[in-house]
Amino acid sequence: MRLVKPQWAAAWTPARRAKQAASVTSLALVASTLVFLAVNADGSPVTDVELHDGSVWITNSERSLAARFNPEIKRADLGVVANSASFDLFQNRGTVVIDGLSSPRVLQSVDVANGVSRDAVELPATIKTAFGGQTVALLDSKSGKFWMRSSQDGSAFAPKTEPALTKVARDGAIAMSPAGNAYVLDRVSGEATRFECKDGAQVPQATETFALGETLGADLQLTVVGETPIAFDPKRGLLYRGKSAPTKITGEPSEAKLQQPSFDDNVVYIATSDGLWQTSPDKGDLKRARASTSGAAAAQGAPAAPVNLNGCVHAAWADPESKSAYQRVCEGDAGSNLAKPIAGVASSSVLVFRTNRDVVLLNDVSAGDLWMEQKKSIEAIT
């Protein structure tokens, strides 16, 4: 990966749907801004970056590009080219890691001051990753071996020789709390174990085990609310919590998405093809989380994984016809609730919420389209 230079402008030329051209900007359309801001007049990279700002990194998988979006100027001002056809990224304040999912399977941390990536850490193709705080968790879905390391650790990863912290059944799941504690789920026993470094310990220790229920399917989703793990089995359409029987969800279970991990430990959210639902992390029924009481029809289509930040949950669906494809629900503050259409969204959009500090962006990671949450709207970035 390298700094996006002017010669990369052509790579950002959008292969866009005509109906979106006037209303939505993908990462391709901000190419000119990205190029001019990422490079000084003499061709050297911009380095006067405030690492404590609220910039959010976004992706465009069609072009294998990642960019830093500055919410103050509403522009991407730095970018890198990924060495992977399929990739995702993790950001926590000034830490950015690009997770290359295709062959070769690699992790690369980004020098956000200079827009370049550090040396890649190669991983076996069977490795799953999860990020939180300054920590990355790694699980070999084939062998069941589990490891943790610093997300800033650029040393080689050797799963054949590096001692595993534990071993679970094949096709397990992992998640990280925002505080940096790791959870690994054994789908055969239905138990999730928390690993953390306590009292300055250098080696993570297992500190608590949560019995989530019966044997689970292979395509599990796992999230963490506060420090409580929650699992969802999309094949069965069942939500698993430690103190409750499995709960059946509504809508098409294969499309349902558990929320991203959150500091808030009072509620867990799940978005389905027919709306946003909430329940207690311990027990209780699912109930619809409504951004509006006006009777507006629920959004349809593939949802993004909701994000719960600062007392409000944000949800979105790839539904170009809905007047409530974006919803914000704020506990105890109904005046901040919002239900709006997403201008230019397509039914084929792959939506992911990207956050940093208090900033919430909605990113179509396939085409690179971008929307920014506002007080009274969800704004297409043009």
C-alpha positions as CSV (number, residue, x, y, z in Angstrom):
1,M,0.0,0.0,0.0
2,R,1.2,3.5,-0.7
3,L,0.1,7.1,-0.6
4,V,-2.4,8.0,-3.3
5,K,-0.5,10.2,-5.8
6,P,-2.0,12.2,-8.7
7,Q,-1.4,9.4,-11.2
8,W,-4.1,7.4,-9.2
9,A,-6.8,9.9,-10.1
10,A,-8.0,7.7,-13.0
11,A,-8.4,4.7,-10.6
12,W,-11.0,6.7,-8.7
13,T,-13.1,7.4,-11.8
14,P,-16.6,6.1,-10.8
15,A,-18.4,3.3,-12.5
16,R,-21.6,4.8,-11.3
17,R,-25.3,4.2,-11.7
18,A,-26.7,7.2,-13.6
19,K,-29.4,7.9,-11.2
20,Q,-26.9,8.3,-8.4
21,A,-24.5,10.6,-10.2
22,A,-26.2,13.8,-9.1
23,S,-27.0,12.8,-5.5
24,V,-24.3,10.6,-4.1
25,T,-20.5,10.7,-4.1
26,S,-18.4,7.6,-3.9
27,L,-14.8,7.5,-2.9
28,A,-14.1,7.7,-6.6
29,L,-15.8,11.2,-6.8
30,V,-13.6,12.6,-4.1
31,A,-10.5,11.6,-5.9
32,S,-9.5,15.1,-7.0
33,T,-9.9,16.3,-3.4
34,L,-8.0,13.3,-2.1
35,V,-5.1,13.8,-4.5
36,F,-4.7,17.5,-3.9
37,L,-4.9,17.3,-0.1
38,A,-2.8,14.1,0.2
39,V,0.2,15.6,-1.7
40,N,2.0,18.9,-1.2
41,A,2.9,21.1,-4.2
42,D,6.4,19.5,-4.3
43,G,4.9,16.0,-4.4
44,S,5.8,15.1,-0.8
45,P,3.1,13.7,1.5
46,V,1.1,15.8,3.9
47,T,2.4,15.1,7.4
48,D,0.8,17.8,9.6
49,V,-2.0,15.5,10.7
50,E,-3.9,15.9,13.9
51,L,-4.0,12.4,15.2
52,H,-6.5,13.2,17.9
53,D,-9.2,14.5,15.4
54,G,-12.4,12.8,14.4
55,S,-11.4,11.6,11.0
56,V,-12.9,8.4,9.9
57,W,-11.4,5.9,7.5
58,I,-13.7,4.5,4.7
59,T,-13.4,1.9,2.0
60,N,-14.2,1.2,-1.7
61,S,-13.7,-2.5,-2.5
62,E,-14.4,-2.0,-6.2
63,R,-11.2,0.1,-6.4
64,S,-9.3,-1.6,-3.5
65,L,-9.0,1.9,-1.9
66,A,-9.2,3.1,1.7
67,A,-9.3,6.8,2.5
68,R,-9.4,9.1,5.6
69,F,-12.5,11.3,5.6
70,N,-12.2,14.6,7.4
71,P,-15.7,15.5,8.7
72,E,-14.8,19.2,9.2
73,I,-14.2,19.8,5.5
74,K,-16.4,16.9,4.4
75,R,-13.6,15.6,2.2
76,A,-11.2,12.6,2.0
77,D,-7.8,14.0,2.6
78,L,-5.5,11.0,2.5
79,G,-5.7,7.5,1.0
80,V,-3.9,4.2,0.5
81,V,-4.3,1.4,-2.1
82,A,-5.0,-2.0,-0.6
83,N,-3.0,-5.0,-1.8
84,S,-6.1,-7.2,-1.6
85,A,-9.2,-7.6,-3.7
86,S,-11.3,-8.1,-0.6
87,F,-10.5,-6.2,2.6
88,D,-11.9,-4.4,5.7
89,L,-10.5,-2.0,8.1
90,F,-10.4,-1.3,11.8
91,Q,-10.0,2.2,13.4
92,N,-9.7,3.2,17.0
93,R,-8.7,6.9,17.2
94,G,-5.3,7.1,15.6
95,T,-4.9,3.3,15.1
96,V,-5.9,2.0,11.6
97,V,-5.4,-1.6,10.5
98,I,-6.3,-2.9,7.0
99,D,-7.4,-6.5,7.1
100,G,-6.8,-8.1,3.7
101,L,-9.2,-11.0,3.4
102,S,-8.2,-12.4,0.0
103,S,-5.1,-14.3,-0.9
104,P,-2.5,-13.5,0.5
105,R,-4.3,-13.0,3.8
106,V,-2.5,-10.1,5.5
107,L,-2.8,-7.4,8.2
108,Q,-1.3,-4.0,7.7
109,S,-1.3,-1.1,10.1
110,V,-1.4,2.4,8.5
111,D,0.8,5.3,9.3
112,V,-2.0,7.8,9.3
113,A,0.4,10.8,9.4
114,N,1.9,9.9,6.1
115,G,-0.7,7.8,4.4
116,V,1.5,4.7,4.0
117,S,1.2,1.2,5.5
118,R,3.8,-0.6,7.5
119,D,5.1,-4.1,6.7
120,A,2.4,-6.7,6.2
121,V,1.8,-9.5,8.7
122,E,0.8,-12.6,6.7
123,L,-1.9,-14.9,8.1
124,P,-3.2,-18.3,7.1
125,A,-6.4,-18.1,5.0
126,T,-8.4,-19.8,7.8
127,I,-7.7,-17.0,10.3
128,K,-10.6,-14.8,11.6
129,T,-9.8,-11.5,13.2
130,A,-11.5,-9.1,15.6
131,F,-10.3,-5.7,16.8
132,G,-10.9,-3.6,19.9
133,G,-9.0,-1.0,21.9
134,Q,-5.4,-1.6,20.8
135,T,-5.8,-5.3,20.5
136,V,-6.4,-7.9,17.7
137,A,-7.8,-11.3,18.4
138,L,-7.1,-14.2,16.0
139,L,-8.9,-17.5,15.6
140,D,-8.1,-20.3,13.3
141,S,-11.5,-21.5,12.2
142,K,-10.0,-24.9,11.1
143,S,-7.8,-25.8,14.1
144,G,-9.7,-23.8,16.7
145,K,-6.6,-22.1,18.1
146,F,-6.9,-18.6,19.5
147,W,-4.4,-15.8,20.0
148,M,-4.3,-12.2,21.0
149,R,-1.7,-9.5,20.2
150,S,-1.3,-5.7,20.0
151,S,-2.7,-4.2,16.8
152,Q,0.5,-2.3,16.5
153,D,2.7,-5.5,16.6
154,G,4.2,-5.7,13.2
155,S,6.2,-8.9,13.9
156,A,5.6,-12.1,11.9
157,F,2.7,-14.2,13.1
158,A,3.6,-18.0,13.2
159,P,0.5,-19.9,14.2
160,K,2.3,-23.3,14.0
161,T,4.8,-22.3,16.7
162,E,3.2,-19.4,18.6
163,P,1.5,-20.8,21.7
164,A,-2.3,-20.5,21.6
165,L,-4.3,-19.1,24.5
166,T,-7.0,-21.7,24.1
167,K,-8.5,-24.1,21.5
168,V,-12.2,-24.3,20.6
169,A,-14.2,-26.4,18.2
170,R,-14.0,-25.8,14.5
171,D,-15.8,-22.8,13.0
172,G,-15.9,-20.8,16.3
173,A,-16.5,-17.1,16.5
174,I,-14.6,-14.1,18.1
175,A,-15.4,-10.6,19.1
176,M,-13.7,-7.7,20.9
177,S,-15.2,-5.3,23.4
178,P,-14.3,-1.6,22.7
179,A,-12.1,-1.8,25.9
180,G,-9.9,-4.4,24.2
181,N,-11.1,-7.6,25.9
182,A,-11.5,-10.7,23.6
183,Y,-14.3,-13.2,23.5
184,V,-14.0,-16.6,21.8
185,L,-17.0,-18.8,21.3
186,D,-17.0,-22.6,21.1
187,R,-20.0,-23.4,19.0
188,V,-20.2,-27.0,20.2
189,S,-20.3,-26.2,23.9
190,G,-22.1,-22.9,23.4
191,E,-19.6,-21.2,25.8
192,A,-17.9,-17.9,25.2
193,T,-14.7,-17.1,27.2
194,R,-13.4,-13.7,27.9
195,F,-9.6,-13.1,27.8
196,E,-8.0,-9.9,29.1
197,C,-4.8,-8.6,30.5
198,K,-5.4,-7.7,34.2
199,D,-3.1,-5.9,36.6
200,G,-0.4,-5.2,34.0
201,A,-0.1,-8.9,33.0
202,Q,1.7,-9.4,29.7
203,V,-0.1,-12.6,28.8
204,P,-3.9,-12.5,28.5
205,Q,-5.8,-14.7,30.9
206,A,-9.2,-16.3,30.8
207,T,-11.3,-14.4,33.3
208,E,-14.9,-15.5,32.8
209,T,-17.0,-18.0,30.8
210,F,-20.5,-17.3,29.6
211,A,-22.9,-20.2,28.8
212,L,-24.9,-19.0,25.8
213,G,-26.8,-22.2,25.1
214,E,-26.9,-25.2,22.8
215,T,-24.6,-26.2,20.0
216,L,-24.6,-23.4,17.5
217,G,-24.3,-23.2,13.7
218,A,-21.1,-22.6,11.8
219,D,-21.9,-19.1,10.4
220,L,-22.2,-17.4,13.8
221,Q,-22.3,-13.7,14.6
222,L,-20.8,-12.6,17.9
223,T,-20.9,-9.2,19.5
224,V,-20.2,-7.6,22.9
225,V,-22.3,-5.1,24.7
226,G,-20.3,-3.7,27.6
227,E,-18.5,-6.9,28.6
228,T,-21.4,-9.3,27.8
229,P,-21.2,-11.5,24.7
230,I,-24.3,-12.0,22.5
231,A,-24.5,-14.6,19.7
232,F,-26.7,-14.9,16.7
233,D,-27.2,-18.0,14.5
234,P,-28.4,-16.8,11.1
235,K,-29.3,-20.3,9.9
236,R,-31.7,-20.9,12.8
237,G,-32.7,-17.3,13.3
238,L,-31.9,-17.5,17.0
239,L,-30.4,-14.9,19.3
240,Y,-28.4,-16.4,22.3
241,R,-28.0,-14.7,25.6
242,G,-26.5,-16.1,28.8
243,K,-29.6,-15.9,31.1
244,S,-32.4,-16.5,28.6
245,A,-33.6,-19.2,26.2
246,P,-32.8,-18.6,22.5
247,T,-35.0,-15.9,21.0
248,K,-36.4,-16.2,17.5
249,I,-36.1,-13.1,15.4
250,T,-38.5,-11.8,12.7
251,G,-37.6,-11.2,9.0
252,E,-35.1,-13.1,6.9
253,P,-32.5,-14.5,9.3
254,S,-29.8,-14.8,6.7
255,E,-29.7,-11.1,6.3
256,A,-30.0,-10.1,10.0
257,K,-27.0,-8.2,11.6
258,L,-26.1,-8.0,15.2
259,Q,-24.9,-4.6,16.4
260,Q,-21.3,-3.7,16.4
261,P,-19.6,-4.0,19.9
262,S,-20.5,-1.1,22.2
263,F,-19.6,0.3,25.6
264,D,-23.3,0.5,26.4
265,D,-24.2,-2.6,28.4
266,N,-28.0,-2.0,28.9
267,V,-29.4,-3.1,25.5
268,V,-28.5,-5.2,22.4
269,Y,-29.8,-4.3,18.9
270,I,-30.3,-6.5,15.9
271,A,-31.3,-5.2,12.5
272,T,-33.4,-7.6,10.3
273,S,-34.8,-7.3,6.8
274,D,-38.0,-5.8,8.3
275,G,-36.7,-3.4,11.0
276,L,-34.6,-2.7,14.1
277,W,-35.2,-4.7,17.2
278,Q,-33.9,-4.4,20.7
279,T,-33.8,-6.5,23.9
280,S,-31.9,-6.8,27.2
281,P,-28.5,-8.5,27.1
282,D,-29.7,-10.9,29.8
283,K,-33.3,-11.8,29.1
284,G,-36.7,-10.6,27.8
285,D,-38.5,-10.4,24.5
286,L,-37.5,-8.6,21.4
287,K,-39.3,-5.3,20.8
288,R,-39.2,-3.0,17.8
289,A,-36.9,0.0,18.2
290,R,-38.8,2.9,16.6
291,A,-37.3,6.1,15.4
292,S,-40.7,7.5,14.6
293,T,-44.3,7.0,15.9
294,S,-45.8,8.4,12.7
295,G,-46.6,5.0,11.3
296,A,-44.0,5.1,8.6
297,A,-43.4,1.7,7.0
298,A,-40.4,-0.2,8.2
299,A,-37.4,-0.3,5.9
300,Q,-36.8,-3.4,3.9
301,G,-33.6,-4.9,2.3
302,A,-30.2,-5.9,3.6
303,P,-29.3,-4.0,6.8
304,A,-26.0,-2.7,8.1
305,A,-24.8,-3.9,11.5
306,P,-26.3,-1.2,13.9
307,V,-23.9,1.0,15.9
308,N,-24.7,2.2,19.4
309,L,-22.8,5.3,20.3
310,N,-23.4,8.0,22.9
311,G,-26.9,6.9,23.8
312,C,-28.2,6.6,20.2
313,V,-28.3,3.6,17.9
314,H,-27.9,4.1,14.2
315,A,-29.4,1.6,11.7
316,A,-29.6,1.5,7.9
317,W,-31.0,-0.6,5.1
318,A,-30.2,-0.9,1.4
319,D,-33.7,0.2,0.5
320,P,-34.0,2.9,-2.2
321,E,-37.8,3.1,-1.8
322,S,-38.0,3.6,2.0
323,K,-38.5,6.9,3.7
324,S,-36.9,5.5,6.8
325,A,-33.9,3.6,5.4
326,Y,-31.7,5.4,7.9
327,Q,-32.9,5.4,11.5
328,R,-31.5,6.9,14.7
329,V,-33.1,5.9,18.0
330,C,-32.0,7.7,21.2
331,E,-32.9,6.2,24.6
332,G,-34.6,8.8,26.8
333,D,-34.3,11.5,24.1
334,A,-37.1,11.0,21.6
335,G,-36.5,14.5,20.2
336,S,-33.2,13.3,18.7
337,N,-34.8,10.3,16.9
338,L,-34.6,10.4,13.2
339,A,-36.1,8.4,10.3
340,K,-35.0,9.5,6.8
341,P,-34.5,8.1,3.3
342,I,-30.9,7.5,2.1
343,A,-30.4,9.5,-1.1
344,G,-28.9,7.4,-3.8
345,V,-28.7,4.1,-1.9
346,A,-29.2,1.0,-4.1
347,S,-30.6,-2.4,-3.2
348,S,-27.2,-3.8,-4.0
349,S,-25.4,-1.5,-1.6
350,V,-23.3,-3.1,1.1
351,L,-23.7,-0.8,4.0
352,V,-21.3,-0.5,7.0
353,F,-21.2,2.1,9.7
354,R,-17.8,3.7,10.3
355,T,-17.2,5.6,13.5
356,N,-14.4,7.4,15.3
357,R,-15.0,9.3,18.5
358,D,-18.4,11.0,18.0
359,V,-18.5,10.9,14.2
360,V,-20.8,8.4,12.5
361,L,-20.5,7.7,8.7
362,L,-22.4,5.3,6.6
363,N,-20.2,3.7,3.9
364,D,-21.3,1.6,0.9
365,V,-18.1,-0.5,1.0
366,S,-18.8,-2.0,-2.4
367,A,-19.0,1.3,-4.5
368,G,-17.5,3.6,-1.9
369,D,-20.6,5.8,-1.5
370,L,-20.7,7.9,1.7
371,W,-23.3,9.5,3.9
372,M,-22.7,11.5,7.1
373,E,-25.1,11.7,10.1
374,Q,-26.4,15.1,10.8
375,K,-28.7,16.4,13.5
376,K,-31.8,16.4,11.3
377,S,-30.6,14.3,8.3
378,I,-28.4,11.7,6.8
379,E,-26.3,13.7,4.2
380,A,-25.0,12.3,1.0
381,I,-21.4,13.6,0.7
382,T,-21.0,15.3,-2.6
